């Protein structure tokens, strides 16, 4: 096993990934979860792997072990048994915008008569198996059965906490949505029997209705679903634009110049969904995950009128504690002048966006 692919353990304990690798390789099925090689052309593809622009530091196996052997994780409650939020409205009208935080990076965006779901996960674990990997520390903020009709699903990248195949299969059966992913991700969905997906490159768009368009935008991250397929599929964010304005969904990203570029090209941004968690230790995470204070800078760079925090409080993926990211975000917002509208919604809470 090379060092670089093991960096996928960012989103799963190293012991789990190593055990899974031993099991699959020992069984002669080392690529059973791997993404096949992409054969297309893109400005962000070097012939073997997709790349960030500008390039970022790649941590190898030694860095991973350094982190795992010197961890100082913050506290997480084992389980918070919270009741689900109320069912959202079935739809909102043209020019209207409503946002509901479900959990992790799963958000229901309702705009211009469309219901859009981001990186949906209702599974108990963010993992290729049901018996190992990061487990949730609270239930989803909405019951799956309470979702309104889902028209569009946006999947930012193929990490297990963002591309949850069990949930996508369930949504496909119940709602038959259109699904948008980055380049190289279609085979994973096809193999899982999830229909209706379309791949997009950075800055490539698609029409959702006559008035509403989605554009895949750059993110600063990486991809992998096994020990052998790092960066074979593209990671993206999305901007959905219509009469209600522009909504930016970051997925997973580190801080970089792409944020200001998105604001310049596709702004003004009425609503930005920005990740704030899994940011510690900074020496290991900084290139691929926003810290809370960086999320505030990102909102400024984007020119976002309203921002909503995501990617916190559900799965313990870094060393930051369960409540640390929202607390630090509150401090960063309070220290900024002029005031910034940056919401931390409760799980299952929905609000109309000004």
C-alpha positions in Angstrom: 0.0 0.0 0.0 1.4 3.4 -0.9 1.3 6.2 1.6 -0.9 8.7 -0.3 -4.0 6.5 -0.5 -4.1 6.0 3.2 -4.8 9.7 3.6 -8.4 8.7 3.0 -8.4 7.8 6.7 -9.1 11.5 7.4 -12.7 10.5 7.4 -12.3 7.2 9.2 -10.2 5.9 12.1 -6.9 4.6 10.8 -7.4 1.2 12.5 -10.6 0.8 10.6 -9.1 1.5 7.2 -6.1 -0.7 7.8 -8.4 -3.5 8.9 -10.6 -3.0 5.9 -7.6 -3.0 3.6 -6.2 -6.2 5.1 -9.6 -7.9 4.8 -10.2 -6.9 1.2 -6.6 -7.4 -0.1 -6.4 -10.7 1.7 -9.7 -11.8 0.1 -8.4 -10.9 -3.4 -10.8 -8.0 -3.6 -8.6 -5.0 -3.0 -10.5 -2.8 -5.4 -14.1 -3.8 -4.3 -14.7 -0.2 -3.1 -12.4 1.5 -5.5 -13.3 4.1 -8.1 -12.3 3.1 -11.6 -9.8 5.2 -13.5 -11.4 8.1 -15.3 -10.6 8.2 -19.1 -11.7 11.7 -20.0 -10.0 15.1 -20.3 -10.2 18.1 -18.0 -8.0 21.0 -17.0 -8.1 19.6 -13.5 -6.9 16.0 -14.5 -3.3 15.1 -15.0 -4.0 11.8 -16.8 -4.0 9.8 -13.6 -5.6 11.9 -10.9 -7.7 15.0 -10.4 -5.7 17.9 -8.9 -6.4 21.0 -6.8 -5.7 24.5 -8.2 -3.5 25.7 -6.7 -1.9 22.4 -5.5 -2.1 21.5 -1.9 0.1 19.6 0.5 -0.4 15.8 0.5 0.0 14.1 3.8 1.4 10.5 3.7 1.2 7.5 6.0 3.8 8.9 8.3 1.8 12.0 8.9 -1.3 10.0 9.4 0.3 7.9 12.1 1.8 11.0 13.7 -1.7 12.4 14.1 -3.3 9.1 15.2 -0.5 8.3 17.7 -0.6 11.8 19.3 -4.3 12.6 19.3 -5.9 15.0 21.7 -9.6 14.7 20.8 -12.1 17.1 22.3 -15.2 15.6 24.1 -18.3 14.2 22.3 -21.4 13.0 23.9 -22.0 9.4 23.1 -25.6 10.1 22.0 -28.0 13.0 22.0 -31.5 11.7 21.6 -33.1 14.8 20.1 -36.6 14.8 18.5 -36.8 15.5 14.8 -37.8 18.9 13.5 -41.2 19.6 12.0 -41.9 18.5 8.4 -40.8 21.3 6.0 -43.3 22.9 3.6 -44.0 20.9 0.5 -42.6 23.7 -1.7 -41.9 27.4 -1.7 -42.8 29.8 -4.5 -40.8 31.6 -7.2 -38.3 34.0 -5.6 -38.6 32.4 -2.2 -35.7 30.7 -0.4 -35.9 28.4 2.7 -33.1 26.4 4.3 -33.4 23.4 6.7 -30.3 21.9 8.4 -30.7 18.1 8.6 -27.3 16.9 9.8 -23.6 17.0 8.8 -23.5 18.4 5.2 -27.1 17.4 4.6 -29.2 20.5 3.9 -32.7 20.9 2.4 -32.7 24.0 0.1 -36.2 25.0 -1.1 -36.2 27.7 -3.8 -38.2 28.7 -6.8 -40.5 25.7 -6.6 -37.6 23.2 -6.3 -36.5 21.0 -3.4 -32.8 20.4 -3.4 -30.9 18.1 -1.0 -27.1 18.3 -0.4 -24.8 15.3 0.5 -27.7 13.3 2.1 -26.8 10.9 4.8 -29.4 9.1 7.1 -27.2 6.0 7.7 -25.9 5.2 11.2 -22.2 5.1 10.0 -20.2 7.1 7.4 -18.4 3.9 6.2 -18.4 1.2 3.5 -19.5 -1.3 6.1 -22.1 -1.3 8.9 -19.8 -2.7 11.6 -17.0 -0.1 11.6 -16.2 3.5 10.9 -17.5 6.8 12.3 -20.9 6.5 13.9 -23.4 9.2 14.3 -23.8 10.9 17.7 -27.3 12.1 17.2 -30.3 11.3 14.9 -30.9 13.2 11.7 -32.8 16.4 12.3 -35.6 15.4 9.9 -37.2 12.0 9.6 -36.7 10.6 6.1 -40.4 10.1 5.8 -41.0 13.8 6.4 -39.0 15.0 3.4 -40.9 16.9 0.8 -40.6 15.6 -2.8 -36.9 15.8 -3.7 -36.2 17.1 -7.2 -32.4 17.5 -7.1 -29.6 16.0 -5.1 -26.1 17.5 -5.1 -23.2 15.3 -4.1 -20.0 17.2 -3.5 -17.5 14.3 -3.4 -17.1 10.6 -2.7 -16.1 10.4 0.9 -18.4 8.2 2.9 -19.8 11.0 5.0 -20.9 12.8 1.8 -21.7 10.1 -0.7 -23.7 7.7 1.3 -24.9 5.1 -1.1 -27.5 3.5 1.2 -29.2 6.9 1.5 -28.9 7.7 -2.2 -30.5 4.4 -3.0 -33.4 5.2 -0.7 -33.9 8.7 -2.1 -33.8 7.3 -5.7 -36.5 4.8 -4.9 -38.7 7.3 -3.1 -38.2 10.5 -5.1 -36.5 9.8 -8.4 -34.4 13.0 -8.3 -31.8 14.3 -10.7 -28.4 13.9 -9.1 -25.3 15.9 -9.8 -21.7 14.8 -9.0 -18.2 15.7 -10.1 -16.4 14.0 -12.9 -15.5 10.3 -12.3 -18.3 9.7 -9.8 -20.9 8.2 -12.1 -19.5 4.6 -12.0 -19.9 4.5 -8.2 -23.6 5.4 -8.5 -24.2 3.2 -11.4 -22.7 0.2 -9.6 -24.9 0.9 -6.6 -28.0 1.1 -8.8 -28.6 4.8 -8.2 -30.0 6.3 -11.5 -30.5 9.8 -12.6 -26.9 11.1 -12.1 -25.0 13.5 -14.3 -21.3 14.4 -14.0 -20.1 18.0 -14.1 -16.6 19.6 -14.3 -15.7 22.8 -12.4 -17.6 25.7 -13.9 -19.8 23.4 -16.0 -23.5 24.0 -15.6 -26.9 22.3 -16.2 -30.4 23.6 -16.4 -32.8 22.5 -13.7 -35.8 24.4 -14.9 -36.3 27.2 -17.4 -35.3 29.7 -14.6 -33.0 27.7 -12.4 -29.4 26.5 -13.1 -26.8 24.6 -11.2 -23.0 25.1 -11.7 -20.3 22.9 -10.3 -17.6 25.0 -8.8 -14.0 24.4 -7.5 -13.3 23.1 -4.0 -10.0 22.5 -2.2 -10.2 18.9 -1.1 -9.5 15.3 -2.3 -11.4 12.1 -3.0 -11.1 8.4 -2.2 -13.3 5.4 -1.3 -10.6 2.8 -0.7 -6.9 2.5 -0.1 -6.1 2.6 -3.8 -8.2 5.2 -5.5 -7.1 8.6 -4.2 -8.3 11.5 -6.4 -9.7 9.4 -9.2 -13.0 11.3 -8.9 -13.4 15.1 -8.8 -14.6 17.0 -5.7 -16.9 20.0 -6.3 -19.1 22.6 -4.7 -22.3 23.9 -6.3 -24.0 27.2 -7.0 -27.7 27.0 -7.8 -29.1 30.2 -9.3 -32.7 31.3 -10.0 -35.2 34.0 -9.3 -34.6 33.5 -5.6 -30.9 34.3 -6.1 -27.7 32.2 -5.8 -27.1 29.5 -3.3 -23.6 28.2 -2.7 -23.0 24.7 -1.2 -19.3 24.2 -0.4 -19.4 20.5 0.4 -15.9 20.0 1.9 -13.2 22.6 1.3 -10.2 24.2 2.7 -9.6 27.9 2.5 -8.3 29.2 -0.9 -8.7 31.7 -3.7 -11.5 29.7 -5.3 -13.9 31.2 -2.8 -13.5 34.8 -3.9 -13.5 33.6 -7.6 -16.9 31.9 -7.0 -18.3 35.1 -5.6 -16.9 37.1 -8.5 -18.2 34.8 -11.2 -21.6 33.7 -9.8 -22.5 36.2 -7.1 -24.1 37.9 -5.5 -24.5 34.9 -3.2 -27.8 35.1 -1.2 -27.1 32.0 0.9 -23.8 30.1 1.5 -23.6 26.7 3.2 -20.1 26.5 4.7 -18.4 23.7 6.6 -16.9 24.5 10.0 -16.1 21.1 11.6 -13.3 18.4 11.5 -10.7 21.2 11.5 -8.3 19.9 14.2 -5.4 19.2 14.2 -4.7 22.2 12.0 -1.4 21.0 10.7 -3.1 18.0 9.2 -6.5 19.4 8.3 -6.0 23.0 7.2 -5.6 22.3 3.5 -8.9 20.4 3.2 -11.3 21.6 5.9 -12.3 25.2 6.9 -11.7 26.2 10.5 -14.6 28.3 12.0 -12.7 31.6 11.6 -11.9 30.7 8.0 -15.6 30.1 7.4 -16.2 33.7 8.3 -13.4 34.8 5.9 -15.0 32.5 3.3 -18.4 34.2 3.7 -16.7 37.6 3.2 -14.8 36.4 0.1 -18.0 35.1 -1.4 -19.9 38.2 -0.5 -22.6 36.0 1.1 -25.6 37.9 2.4 -26.5 34.9 4.7 -24.4 31.9 5.7 -25.3 28.6 7.4 -22.9 26.4 9.2 -22.6 22.7 8.1 -20.3 19.7 8.7 -20.4 19.6 12.5 -22.0 17.9 15.4 -22.9 14.5 13.8 -19.8 12.4 13.1 -16.5 12.8 15.1 -14.0 13.0 12.2 -11.3 15.3 13.6 -9.9 16.2 17.0 -12.3 19.1 17.6 -14.9 18.5 20.2 -18.6 18.3 19.5 -19.4 21.8 20.5 -16.1 23.4 19.6 -16.7 24.5 16.1 -20.0 26.4 16.8 -18.4 28.1 19.8 -15.4 29.3 17.9 -17.6 30.4 15.0 -19.7 32.5 17.4 -16.4 34.2 18.6 -15.3 34.8 15.1 -18.6 36.4 14.1 -18.6 38.6 17.3 -15.1 39.8 16.5 -16.1 40.9 13.0 -17.2 44.4 12.0 -19.6 45.1 10.5 -21.9 42.3 11.8 -22.2 39.2 9.7 -25.4 37.1 9.3 -24.0 33.5 9.8 -26.5 31.1 11.3 -25.9 27.9 13.3 -29.3 26.2 12.9 -30.5 23.5 15.2 -30.7 20.0 13.7 -34.0 20.0 11.9 -34.5 23.7 12.1 -35.7 25.5 9.0 -35.7 29.3 8.3 -36.8 31.6 5.5 -33.7 33.3 4.1 -33.9 37.2 3.9 
